[in-house]
Amino acid sequence: MSQVTPIYHGSCLCNGIHYEIHGEIGEIVQCHCQRCRKANGTAFATNAPIHSADFKIVQGENLIKKFEVSGVYRWFCGECGSPLISSRDTQPELYRLRIGTLDTQLQQKPTMHIFVASKAEWDCIADDLPQYAERP
């Protein structure tokens, strides 16, 4: 019996970019580092690893912009600003998906908070998930 590969769909706020993921979505993590806060304008980013080969832009590739700091690229929509994924020169096989851009519903839930030592002073973590000062 063959296993069916899941397909997930996502898009940006203005609906100009649509993507598909033909594979599994990894462990969902809430990152509280300053870079994630700045990139998302929120207290934390909710990310999950995906295989880069599984990620396909199906509409709006011309709208994608990338911002690079120290070999980390943050991909976003140049029209509406929605953050989509990040990639790293040191891990070309892996992307970090911004879960909030998914249109397909997930059954998975976040599994941990990372970089809580640098979380926003006004943020209150109100769940029982494990918390790590940095990356475990």
BANUVEX-78483 format. One record per atom (N, C-alpha, C): x negated, y, z; residue in three letters. Coordinates in steps of 0.001 Angstrom, whole numbers, padded with zeros to 6 digits, always signed. Example, Ala and Ser with C-alpha at 12.3 -4.5 7.8 and 13.67 -1.06 7.14 Angstrom:
2
-013190-005690+007800ALA
-012300-004500+007800ALA
-013200-003300+007800ALA
-012850-002250+007080SER
-013670-001060+007140SER
-012900+000030+007870SER
# end
This chain:
136
-000848-001176+000000MET
+000000+000000+000000MET
-000895+001241+000000MET
-000710+002108-000957SER
-001558+003302-001054SER
-001014+004428-000198SER
-001918+005226+000311GLN
-001582+006360+001159GLN
-001268+007565+000272GLN
-000217+008297+000584VAL
+000162+009482-000167VAL
-000633+010668+000369VAL
-001286+011395-000544THR
-002043+012581-000149THR
-001064+013722+000097THR
-001114+014339+001274PRO
-000203+015455+001532PRO
-000562+016663+000659PRO
+000446+017428+000304ILE
+000236+018683-000418ILE
+000895+019785+000399ILE
+000108+020796+000719TYR
+000600+021950+001453TYR
+000582+023154+000521TYR
+001535+024064+000714HIS
+001632+025277-000093HIS
+001500+026489+000817HIS
+000893+027544+000279GLY
+000762+028781+001037GLY
+000721+029973+000109GLY
+000849+031160+000692SER
+000852+032388-000095SER
+000502+033569+000800SER
+000237+034689+000150CYS
-000034+035926+000881CYS
+001267+036699+001103CYS
+001205+037792+001831LEU
+002392+038571+002181LEU
+003107+039137+000961LEU
+002364+039628-000029CYS
+003004+040226-001210CYS
+003424+039182-002239CYS
+003112+037918-001970ASN
+003473+036800-002836ASN
+002681+036786-004143ASN
+001618+037574-004217GLY
+000790+037613-005412GLY
-000136+036414-005532GLY
-000574+035879-004386ILE
-001460+034711-004365ILE
-000688+033517-003822ILE
-000788+032411-004555HIS
-000240+031136-004090HIS
-001363+030109-004139HIS
-001403+029245-003130TYR
-002418+028195-003111TYR
-001785+026869-002720TYR
-002527+025799-003011GLU
-002147+024459-002598GLU
-003337+023803-001925GLU
-003044+022933-000991ILE
-004059+022102-000353ILE
-003646+020659-000615ILE
-004488+019916-001327HIS
-004227+018519-001655HIS
-005080+017655-000733HIS
-004706+017597+000526GLY
-005458+016834+001516GLY
-005013+017211+002911GLY
-005737+016682+003864GLU
-005400+016874+005274GLU
-005831+018253+005785GLU
-005081+018743+006741ILE
-005438+019957+007478ILE
-005979+019493+008821ILE
-007173+019965+009169GLY
-007841+019526+010393GLY
-007240+020130+011650GLY
-007972+019976+012720GLU
-007561+020418+014051GLU
-007349+021934+014092GLU
-006192+022358+014554ILE
-005865+023784+014631ILE
-006493+024377+015893ILE
-007221+025479+015695VAL
-007961+026133+016773VAL
-007597+027611+016810VAL
-007471+028159+018004GLN
-007244+029593+018160GLN
-008560+030236+018593GLN
-009111+031083+017717CYS
-010414+031700+017962CYS
-010237+033140+018430CYS
-010861+033452+019551HIS
-010740+034772+020169HIS
-011981+035637+019972HIS
-012896+035242+019081CYS
-014116+036030+018885CYS
-013783+037397+018280CYS
-014683+038335+018459GLN
-014432+039693+017987GLN
-014257+039756+016471GLN
-015027+038982+015729ARG
-014892+039003+014262ARG
-013514+038529+013823ARG
-013012+037468+014424CYS
-011667+036988+014070CYS
-010602+038004+014457CYS
-010771+038619+015616ARG
-009806+039647+016021ARG
-009798+040803+015027ARG
-010973+041268+014634LYS
-011072+042383+013682LYS
-010510+041996+012318LYS
-010835+040800+011847ALA
-010404+040366+010517ALA
-008892+040172+010426ALA
-008254+039859+011558ASN
-006827+039570+011550ASN
-005979+040649+012214ASN
-006617+041565+012942GLY
-005865+042624+013611GLY
-004994+042107+014742GLY
-005378+040973+015315THR
-004599+040342+016374THR
-005522+039871+017496THR
-004952+039312+018542ALA
-005733+038853+019682ALA
-006598+037641+019351ALA
-006193+036864+018357PHE
-006965+035675+017962PHE
-006551+035269+016556PHE
-007364+034444+015937ALA
-007036+033856+014643ALA
-006704+032390+014851ALA
-005707+031915+014145THR
-005332+030514+014211THR
-005798+029864+012918THR
-006816+029017+013041ASN
-007522+028444+011894ASN
-007546+026923+011977ASN
-007747+026311+010806ALA
-007959+024864+010754ALA
-008891+024566+009595ALA
-009786+023595+009778PRO
-010680+023231+008677PRO
-009937+022434+007599PRO
-010327+022687+006352ILE
-009860+021908+005211ILE
-011066+021657+004313ILE
-011004+020624+003507HIS
-012076+020372+002545HIS
-011943+021386+001409HIS
-013027+022033+001058SER
-012984+023046+000005SER
-012493+022463-001321SER
-012815+021214-001600ALA
-012372+020579-002844ALA
-010856+020386-002893ALA
-010197+020411-001730ASP
-008744+020229-001662ASP
-007969+021528-001865ASP
-008661+022670-001833PHE
-008021+023991-001897PHE
-007978+024486-003332PHE
-006787+024809-003818LYS
-006612+025275-005192LYS
-005759+026553-005208LYS
-006273+027592-005858ILE
-005472+028792-006096ILE
-004629+028501-007330ILE
-003307+028599-007224VAL
-002434+028301-008352VAL
-001825+029561-008963VAL
-001967+030682-008273GLN
-001488+031966-008804GLN
-002250+033096-008126GLN
-002620+034103-008892GLY
-003184+035320-008332GLY
-004663+035292-008013GLY
-005418+034418-008650GLU
-006856+034342-008374GLU
-007538+035703-008547GLU
-007034+036510-009475ASN
-007599+037845-009720ASN
-007370+038806-008556ASN
-006476+038483-007643LEU
-006197+039349-006488LEU
-007110+039056-005303LEU
-007829+037936-005342ILE
-008662+037541-004208ILE
-009885+038439-004097ILE
-010110+038929-002905LYS
-011309+039689-002557LYS
-012033+038906-001470LYS
-013344+039102-001400LYS
-014145+038438-000365LYS
-014997+039485+000335LYS
-015098+039339+001651PHE
-015952+040191+002465PHE
-016957+039286+003153PHE
-018249+039598+003026GLU
-019305+038728+003541GLU
-020094+039389+004660GLU
-020307+038642+005735VAL
-021196+039030+006824VAL
-022000+037791+007204VAL
-023306+037869+007082SER
-024216+036794+007497SER
-023863+035428+006925SER
-023525+035375+005656GLY
-023235+034098+005021GLY
-021852+033552+005275GLY
-020979+034329+005933VAL
-019582+033954+006141VAL
-018727+034863+005267VAL
-017875+034259+004453TYR
-017016+034997+003525TYR
-015576+034908+003983TYR
-014949+036041+004120ARG
-013529+036092+004464ARG
-012772+036425+003188ARG
-011920+035518+002769TRP
-011148+035671+001539TRP
-009788+036259+001904TRP
-009353+037265+001168PHE
-008086+037914+001459PHE
-007458+038449+000177PHE
-006197+038800+000242CYS
-005507+039381-000902CYS
-005885+040855-000997CYS
-006365+041265-002154GLY
-006749+042654-002378GLY
-005563+043591-002473GLY
-004365+043051-002610GLU
-003151+043871-002709GLU
-002523+044115-001334GLU
-002244+043039-000593CYS
-001548+043178+000698CYS
-002463+042989+001906CYS
-003670+042459+001696GLY
-004629+042290+002784GLY
-004514+041001+003578GLY
-003600+040122+003217SER
-003446+038863+003973SER
-004739+038055+003972SER
-005247+037679+005161PRO
-006407+036786+005225PRO
-005973+035372+004862PRO
-006750+034690+004021LEU
-006373+033361+003539LEU
-007267+032265+004095LEU
-008559+032373+003840ILE
-009521+031374+004297ILE
-010832+032082+004603ILE
-011740+031334+005217SER
-013128+031778+005291SER
-013993+030607+004833SER
-015158+030949+004313SER
-016112+029940+003880SER
-017492+030348+004368SER
-018402+029376+004414ARG
-019761+029620+004893ARG
-020771+029048+003914ARG
-021849+029786+003704ASP
-022932+029281+002870ASP
-023485+027970+003421ASP
-023493+027831+004749THR
-024080+026649+005384THR
-023159+025428+005365THR
-021881+025613+005021GLN
-020924+024502+004964GLN
-020037+024631+003726GLN
-020592+024511+002530PRO
-019787+024723+001322PRO
-018647+023718+001146PRO
-018723+022599+001817GLU
-017682+021577+001690GLU
-016454+021867+002544GLU
-016508+022915+003359LEU
-015452+023194+004332LEU
-014967+024635+004227LEU
-013662+024824+004295TYR
-013058+026151+004440TYR
-012316+026167+005772TYR
-012100+027357+006293ARG
-011251+027519+007471ARG
-009992+028256+007027ARG
-008893+027537+007054LEU
-007610+028050+006602LEU
-006969+028917+007673LEU
-006429+030060+007281ARG
-005630+030900+008177ARG
-004214+030332+008149ARG
-003853+029645+009205ILE
-002628+028864+009279ILE
-001379+029717+009026ILE
-001410+030982+009392GLY
-000246+031851+009218GLY
+000159+032082+007780GLY
-000692+031715+006806THR
-000337+031913+005403THR
+000322+030678+004788THR
+000452+029609+005552LEU
+001111+028405+005036LEU
+002607+028634+004858LEU
+003148+028118+003777ASP
+004600+028113+003561ASP
+005191+026746+003924ASP
+004374+025707+003873THR
+004783+024365+004265THR
+004754+024280+005789THR
+005807+023746+006368GLN
+005848+023599+007816GLN
+004884+022513+008270GLN
+004240+022762+009404LEU
+003303+021805+009996LEU
+003914+021166+011221LEU
+003577+019913+011431GLN
+003952+019238+012671GLN
+002859+019407+013724GLN
+001632+019692+013252GLN
+000488+019870+014156GLN
+000665+021123+015013GLN
+000026+021095+016143LYS
+000005+022246+017055LYS
-001451+022597+017354LYS
-001712+023830+017800PRO
-003087+024180+018197PRO
-003596+023240+019283PRO
-004918+023021+019272THR
-005515+022073+020210THR
-006413+022722+021248THR
-006878+023964+020996MET
-007803+024612+021935MET
-007938+026095+021615MET
-008507+026813+022581HIS
-008908+028212+022413HIS
-010427+028246+022473HIS
-011055+028942+021512ILE
-012511+029072+021534ILE
-012908+030544+021604ILE
-014117+030773+022070PHE
-014685+032112+022268PHE
-013828+032965+023207PHE
-013294+032324+024243VAL
-012474+033074+025196VAL
-013319+034011+026061VAL
-014638+033804+026107ALA
-015504+034726+026856ALA
-015492+036119+026230ALA
-015122+036194+024948SER
-015074+037500+024293SER
-013654+037877+023871SER
-012649+037262+024496LYS
-011270+037583+024126LYS
-010928+039017+024511LYS
-009899+039543+023867ALA
-009437+040904+024156ALA
-009012+040996+025620ALA
-009398+042073+026277GLU
-009087+042231+027700GLU
-007586+042328+027961GLU
-006822+042697+026958TRP
-005373+042832+027103TRP
-004625+041546+026756TRP
-005335+040538+026299ASP
-004719+039277+025903ASP
-004593+038353+027104ASP
-003464+037659+027178CYS
-003232+036680+028240CYS
-002920+035339+027590CYS
-003772+034362+027812ILE
-003528+033025+027277ILE
-002541+032337+028211ILE
-001383+031971+027669ALA
-000300+031477+028521ALA
+000083+030033+028206ALA
-000876+029224+027794ASP
-000589+027809+027573ASP
-001626+026975+028316ASP
-001488+025673+028240ASP
-002373+024767+028967ASP
-003455+024142+028092ASP
-003668+024704+026897LEU
-004697+024162+026017LEU
-006081+024384+026612LEU
-007031+023514+026313PRO
-008410+023727+026779PRO
-008945+025065+026269PRO
-009761+025704+027126GLN
-010376+026984+026773GLN
-011890+026833+026872GLN
-012574+027350+025853TYR
-014041+027268+025803TYR
-014617+028669+025660TYR
-015654+028948+026419ALA
-016301+030259+026381ALA
-016818+030584+024985ALA
-017321+029563+024293GLU
-017781+029705+022915GLU
-017198+028548+022109GLU
-017963+028022+021168ARG
-017511+026856+020389ARG
-017932+025591+021140ARG
-017007+024636+021350PRO
-017394+023424+022105PRO
-018393+022563+021340PRO
# end
